[in-house]
Amino acid sequence: MTTFRCSTALVLITLATAPLLADGEVEDGFVSLFNGKNLTGWTVPEGDNGHWKVVEGVIDYDAQSEAKGDKNLWTEQEYGDFIMKIDWRLKQTSGFYDVPIVLQDGSYLTDANGKKLTIKSLNADSGIFVRGVGTAQLNIWCWPVGSGEVYGIRNNRNTPPEIRAGVTPRINADKPVGEWNQFVIIMVQDRLTVILNNHMVLENAQLPDVPERGRIALQHHGGVNEDGSFKPASSLVQFRNVWIKELPAKTK
């Protein structure tokens, strides 16, 4: 009986505080990008067949979209400068992956012969694209470097060292697989700041050649093998509490 009463109290507290949190976001000028019921405002990939879906008030993905082309879930609207808040969690890992060790300058740890060192580790993989391009992607994964890095820029050896370092997380602020995390993503012109679970992991990082405007995407990654098993870096992921506040563009 005691357990029942505690559980009931927890539910009542959750229901009571949720509207207050939403009211706070609205008061601060944010607009909801997810209504908790369906994918209104998002473009579901053609031929997806229900793999991007809403389950118990969250956006749920099982890494198995049947779309022939782009499998990512995109916003219908484009955005320029903005502040975005979004909760995410990896539901489970999907096998072992050879994970490299990313150093603070964005390079990889290597052996005496310059070969990249890796550690086999359980992994899952998704991300958030900003401004409509995959190179401007904030990674969500289980790598030691932590989520929030911009892989497409950090991993490009033609990128100047100071820019590669800038898009490399200062710390790993991820919570364990299965727990909810929160990104606060701030885009101003070509500069990106990312706060993960109240820790600033990127500060004013430059994204070279990023478009001035573009849609936002929740990323598909991996999928299933012919035997039905998951590839070892698949996007078994959920999202909730998606809010955005557009910022005024710089006047010329």
NUTI-394535 format. One record per residue (C-alpha): residue number from 1; chain; x, y, z. Coordinates in Angstrom, 3 decimals, padded with zeros to 6 digits, m for minus. Example, Ala and Ser with C-alpha at 12.3 -4.5 7.8 and 13.67 -1.06 7.14 Angstrom:
2
REC / fivo / gupa / xx / yy / zz
REC / 1 / A / 012.300 / m004.500 / 007.800
REC / 2 / A / 013.670 / m001.060 / 007.140
This chain:
252
REC / fivo / gupa / xx / yy / zz
REC / 1 / A / 000.000 / 000.000 / 000.000
REC / 2 / A / 002.844 / 002.399 / 000.825
REC / 3 / A / 004.435 / 001.801 / m002.580
REC / 4 / A / 001.129 / 002.578 / m004.307
REC / 5 / A / 000.722 / 005.831 / m002.410
REC / 6 / A / 004.294 / 006.942 / m003.217
REC / 7 / A / 003.827 / 006.115 / m006.892
REC / 8 / A / 000.515 / 007.975 / m007.000
REC / 9 / A / 002.092 / 011.004 / m005.346
REC / 10 / A / 004.914 / 010.995 / m007.886
REC / 11 / A / 002.468 / 010.927 / m010.792
REC / 12 / A / 000.462 / 013.793 / m009.306
REC / 13 / A / 003.614 / 015.863 / m008.788
REC / 14 / A / 004.717 / 015.208 / m012.385
REC / 15 / A / 001.327 / 016.195 / m013.787
REC / 16 / A / 001.271 / 019.317 / m011.652
REC / 17 / A / 004.737 / 020.544 / m012.597
REC / 18 / A / 004.692 / 019.756 / m016.328
REC / 19 / A / 002.312 / 022.637 / m017.266
REC / 20 / A / 004.362 / 025.025 / m015.123
REC / 21 / A / 007.511 / 024.115 / m017.036
REC / 22 / A / 005.711 / 024.672 / m020.332
REC / 23 / A / 004.378 / 028.013 / m019.119
REC / 24 / A / 007.931 / 029.060 / m018.276
REC / 25 / A / 009.152 / 028.272 / m021.781
REC / 26 / A / 006.284 / 030.164 / m023.397
REC / 27 / A / 006.874 / 033.145 / m021.119
REC / 28 / A / 010.519 / 033.160 / m022.226
REC / 29 / A / 009.514 / 033.355 / m025.890
REC / 30 / A / 009.976 / 029.710 / m026.884
REC / 31 / A / 007.667 / 027.861 / m029.267
REC / 32 / A / 007.041 / 024.140 / m028.989
REC / 33 / A / 008.277 / 021.980 / m031.873
REC / 34 / A / 006.602 / 018.827 / m030.563
REC / 35 / A / 003.050 / 018.591 / m029.245
REC / 36 / A / 003.534 / 015.222 / m027.540
REC / 37 / A / 000.769 / 013.625 / m029.614
REC / 38 / A / 001.907 / 013.388 / m033.229
REC / 39 / A / 004.584 / 014.590 / m035.650
REC / 40 / A / 002.793 / 017.743 / m036.778
REC / 41 / A / 005.448 / 020.275 / m037.849
REC / 42 / A / 007.874 / 017.544 / m038.900
REC / 43 / A / 008.482 / 015.900 / m042.281
REC / 44 / A / 008.400 / 012.134 / m041.916
REC / 45 / A / 010.609 / 010.418 / m044.537
REC / 46 / A / 008.615 / 009.131 / m047.510
REC / 47 / A / 008.207 / 005.374 / m047.144
REC / 48 / A / 009.218 / 005.393 / m043.465
REC / 49 / A / 006.340 / 003.040 / m042.551
REC / 50 / A / 005.920 / 004.165 / m038.955
REC / 51 / A / 009.440 / 003.829 / m037.570
REC / 52 / A / 009.534 / 007.511 / m036.602
REC / 53 / A / 006.560 / 007.665 / m034.253
REC / 54 / A / 005.187 / 009.077 / m031.011
REC / 55 / A / 005.130 / 006.673 / m028.063
REC / 56 / A / 003.828 / 007.771 / m024.651
REC / 57 / A / 004.452 / 011.446 / m025.368
REC / 58 / A / 007.957 / 011.163 / m026.835
REC / 59 / A / 009.379 / 010.967 / m030.356
REC / 60 / A / 010.588 / 007.392 / m030.672
REC / 61 / A / 012.864 / 005.937 / m033.331
REC / 62 / A / 013.979 / 002.336 / m033.825
REC / 63 / A / 016.661 / 002.922 / m036.529
REC / 64 / A / 014.635 / 000.933 / m039.054
REC / 65 / A / 013.086 / 003.514 / m041.367
REC / 66 / A / 012.154 / 001.924 / m044.682
REC / 67 / A / 012.537 / 005.177 / m046.617
REC / 68 / A / 014.611 / 004.739 / m049.782
REC / 69 / A / 016.314 / 008.113 / m049.486
REC / 70 / A / 016.884 / 010.421 / m046.526
REC / 71 / A / 015.766 / 008.664 / m043.335
REC / 72 / A / 016.142 / 011.654 / m040.983
REC / 73 / A / 013.187 / 013.440 / m039.363
REC / 74 / A / 013.210 / 017.125 / m040.414
REC / 75 / A / 011.331 / 020.169 / m039.183
REC / 76 / A / 009.012 / 021.666 / m041.772
REC / 77 / A / 010.282 / 025.162 / m040.996
REC / 78 / A / 013.743 / 026.638 / m041.563
REC / 79 / A / 015.611 / 028.527 / m038.858
REC / 80 / A / 018.448 / 031.030 / m038.793
REC / 81 / A / 019.674 / 032.188 / m035.393
REC / 82 / A / 017.954 / 030.425 / m032.512
REC / 83 / A / 018.073 / 028.867 / m029.075
REC / 84 / A / 016.783 / 025.307 / m028.993
REC / 85 / A / 016.042 / 023.106 / m025.990
REC / 86 / A / 015.595 / 019.383 / m026.499
REC / 87 / A / 015.639 / 016.333 / m024.253
REC / 88 / A / 017.070 / 013.092 / m025.630
REC / 89 / A / 018.008 / 009.643 / m024.484
REC / 90 / A / 019.533 / 006.541 / m025.993
REC / 91 / A / 017.168 / 003.658 / m025.259
REC / 92 / A / 019.850 / 001.005 / m025.525
REC / 93 / A / 023.159 / 000.290 / m027.190
REC / 94 / A / 023.257 / m001.738 / m030.382
REC / 95 / A / 026.496 / m003.728 / m030.245
REC / 96 / A / 030.220 / m003.179 / m029.961
REC / 97 / A / 031.946 / m000.471 / m031.988
REC / 98 / A / 035.623 / 000.408 / m032.428
REC / 99 / A / 035.564 / 003.755 / m030.642
REC / 100 / A / 038.545 / 006.101 / m031.142
REC / 101 / A / 039.946 / 008.346 / m028.423
REC / 102 / A / 039.393 / 011.998 / m029.368
REC / 103 / A / 041.862 / 014.445 / m027.820
REC / 104 / A / 040.980 / 017.978 / m026.707
REC / 105 / A / 042.403 / 019.473 / m029.892
REC / 106 / A / 040.061 / 017.312 / m031.988
REC / 107 / A / 042.742 / 014.891 / m033.159
REC / 108 / A / 042.891 / 011.168 / m032.378
REC / 109 / A / 045.135 / 009.314 / m029.971
REC / 110 / A / 047.564 / 007.176 / m031.991
REC / 111 / A / 050.287 / 004.604 / m031.392
REC / 112 / A / 054.003 / 005.119 / m032.117
REC / 113 / A / 053.381 / 004.438 / m035.814
REC / 114 / A / 050.579 / 006.983 / m036.100
REC / 115 / A / 047.799 / 004.375 / m036.191
REC / 116 / A / 044.536 / 005.472 / m034.592
REC / 117 / A / 043.898 / 003.671 / m031.296
REC / 118 / A / 040.408 / 002.349 / m030.653
REC / 119 / A / 038.557 / 000.590 / m027.852
REC / 120 / A / 035.703 / m001.829 / m028.484
REC / 121 / A / 032.761 / m000.327 / m026.670
REC / 122 / A / 028.987 / m000.620 / m026.659
REC / 123 / A / 027.541 / 002.198 / m028.714
REC / 124 / A / 024.449 / 003.811 / m030.182
REC / 125 / A / 024.428 / 006.833 / m032.469
REC / 126 / A / 022.120 / 009.667 / m033.441
REC / 127 / A / 022.364 / 013.433 / m033.595
REC / 128 / A / 020.783 / 016.767 / m034.421
REC / 129 / A / 021.445 / 018.610 / m037.689
REC / 130 / A / 021.238 / 022.418 / m037.620
REC / 131 / A / 020.814 / 024.726 / m040.619
REC / 132 / A / 019.886 / 021.861 / m042.928
REC / 133 / A / 023.286 / 020.190 / m043.387
REC / 134 / A / 024.848 / 017.021 / m042.033
REC / 135 / A / 028.228 / 018.650 / m041.511
REC / 136 / A / 026.588 / 020.842 / m038.849
REC / 137 / A / 025.551 / 017.846 / m036.755
REC / 138 / A / 025.691 / 017.576 / m032.986
REC / 139 / A / 026.485 / 013.956 / m032.235
REC / 140 / A / 024.572 / 011.832 / m029.746
REC / 141 / A / 026.508 / 008.663 / m028.925
REC / 142 / A / 028.550 / 006.714 / m026.333
REC / 143 / A / 032.051 / 007.847 / m027.305
REC / 144 / A / 034.372 / 008.944 / m024.463
REC / 145 / A / 034.555 / 012.437 / m025.980
REC / 146 / A / 030.877 / 012.853 / m025.154
REC / 147 / A / 027.837 / 014.051 / m027.073
REC / 148 / A / 027.553 / 017.506 / m028.590
REC / 149 / A / 030.627 / 017.431 / m030.804
REC / 150 / A / 030.375 / 018.421 / m034.473
REC / 151 / A / 031.879 / 015.350 / m036.121
REC / 152 / A / 031.649 / 016.531 / m039.715
REC / 153 / A / 033.886 / 019.520 / m038.948
REC / 154 / A / 036.174 / 018.021 / m036.293
REC / 155 / A / 036.923 / 014.959 / m038.429
REC / 156 / A / 037.825 / 017.014 / m041.520
REC / 157 / A / 041.623 / 017.229 / m041.632
REC / 158 / A / 041.400 / 020.260 / m043.916
REC / 159 / A / 039.722 / 022.192 / m041.103
REC / 160 / A / 042.115 / 024.546 / m039.255
REC / 161 / A / 043.252 / 023.105 / m035.887
REC / 162 / A / 041.654 / 025.872 / m033.807
REC / 163 / A / 038.253 / 025.214 / m035.399
REC / 164 / A / 038.562 / 021.431 / m034.884
REC / 165 / A / 039.387 / 022.057 / m031.239
REC / 166 / A / 036.421 / 024.419 / m030.911
REC / 167 / A / 033.870 / 021.801 / m032.005
REC / 168 / A / 035.329 / 019.166 / m029.628
REC / 169 / A / 033.473 / 018.877 / m026.293
REC / 170 / A / 035.287 / 020.273 / m023.278
REC / 171 / A / 033.926 / 017.460 / m021.128
REC / 172 / A / 031.773 / 014.360 / m021.411
REC / 173 / A / 028.531 / 015.483 / m019.750
REC / 174 / A / 026.380 / 012.553 / m020.896
REC / 175 / A / 024.185 / 010.608 / m018.526
REC / 176 / A / 024.133 / 006.786 / m018.733
REC / 177 / A / 022.264 / 005.069 / m021.548
REC / 178 / A / 018.556 / 004.988 / m020.702
REC / 179 / A / 018.557 / 008.309 / m018.814
REC / 180 / A / 017.290 / 011.620 / m020.180
REC / 181 / A / 019.714 / 014.363 / m021.231
REC / 182 / A / 019.042 / 017.964 / m022.243
REC / 183 / A / 020.742 / 019.969 / m024.970
REC / 184 / A / 020.533 / 023.742 / m025.095
REC / 185 / A / 021.722 / 024.622 / m028.612
REC / 186 / A / 022.495 / 028.236 / m029.465
REC / 187 / A / 023.166 / 029.258 / m033.072
REC / 188 / A / 024.199 / 032.837 / m033.842
REC / 189 / A / 025.479 / 033.401 / m037.369
REC / 190 / A / 028.200 / 030.757 / m037.864
REC / 191 / A / 028.811 / 030.232 / m034.146
REC / 192 / A / 027.507 / 027.347 / m032.059
REC / 193 / A / 027.270 / 027.011 / m028.288
REC / 194 / A / 026.058 / 023.751 / m026.735
REC / 195 / A / 025.058 / 023.184 / m023.121
REC / 196 / A / 024.537 / 019.544 / m022.156
REC / 197 / A / 022.962 / 018.798 / m018.789
REC / 198 / A / 023.932 / 022.288 / m017.539
REC / 199 / A / 027.568 / 021.859 / m018.643
REC / 200 / A / 028.907 / 024.010 / m021.474
REC / 201 / A / 030.526 / 021.527 / m023.836
REC / 202 / A / 030.989 / 023.886 / m026.810
REC / 203 / A / 031.416 / 027.650 / m026.556
REC / 204 / A / 031.051 / 029.918 / m029.569
REC / 205 / A / 032.467 / 027.232 / m031.869
REC / 206 / A / 032.785 / 028.212 / m035.507
REC / 207 / A / 030.964 / 026.198 / m038.168
REC / 208 / A / 032.663 / 027.137 / m041.453
REC / 209 / A / 030.387 / 027.540 / m044.488
REC / 210 / A / 027.218 / 026.779 / m042.505
REC / 211 / A / 024.135 / 028.149 / m044.336
REC / 212 / A / 022.390 / 031.207 / m042.912
REC / 213 / A / 019.142 / 029.268 / m042.568
REC / 214 / A / 017.997 / 025.686 / m042.743
REC / 215 / A / 015.810 / 023.004 / m041.264
REC / 216 / A / 016.637 / 021.006 / m038.154
REC / 217 / A / 016.815 / 017.204 / m038.248
REC / 218 / A / 016.795 / 014.336 / m035.811
REC / 219 / A / 019.252 / 011.840 / m037.233
REC / 220 / A / 018.868 / 008.298 / m038.467
REC / 221 / A / 021.998 / 006.195 / m038.111
REC / 222 / A / 022.778 / 002.514 / m038.536
REC / 223 / A / 019.896 / 000.088 / m038.870
REC / 224 / A / 019.587 / m003.676 / m039.062
REC / 225 / A / 021.745 / m006.345 / m040.674
REC / 226 / A / 020.373 / m009.058 / m042.952
REC / 227 / A / 019.992 / m011.386 / m039.957
REC / 228 / A / 017.847 / m008.799 / m038.161
REC / 229 / A / 020.489 / m007.764 / m035.626
REC / 230 / A / 021.283 / m004.087 / m035.154
REC / 231 / A / 024.382 / m002.519 / m036.586
REC / 232 / A / 026.698 / m001.434 / m033.760
REC / 233 / A / 025.988 / 002.301 / m033.981
REC / 234 / A / 022.248 / 002.538 / m034.504
REC / 235 / A / 019.924 / 005.354 / m033.509
REC / 236 / A / 017.781 / 003.693 / m030.865
REC / 237 / A / 016.770 / 007.053 / m029.501
REC / 238 / A / 013.938 / 009.164 / m028.116
REC / 239 / A / 013.294 / 012.924 / m027.954
REC / 240 / A / 010.893 / 015.098 / m025.941
REC / 241 / A / 010.365 / 018.692 / m024.720
REC / 242 / A / 011.457 / 020.273 / m027.996
REC / 243 / A / 011.387 / 024.085 / m027.848
REC / 244 / A / 012.866 / 026.807 / m030.034
REC / 245 / A / 013.219 / 030.575 / m029.770
REC / 246 / A / 014.185 / 032.425 / m032.921
REC / 247 / A / 016.689 / 035.241 / m032.474
REC / 248 / A / 016.681 / 038.468 / m034.511
REC / 249 / A / 019.094 / 038.417 / m037.428
REC / 250 / A / 021.979 / 040.877 / m037.455
REC / 251 / A / 021.009 / 044.079 / m039.230
REC / 252 / A / 023.387 / 045.269 / m041.932
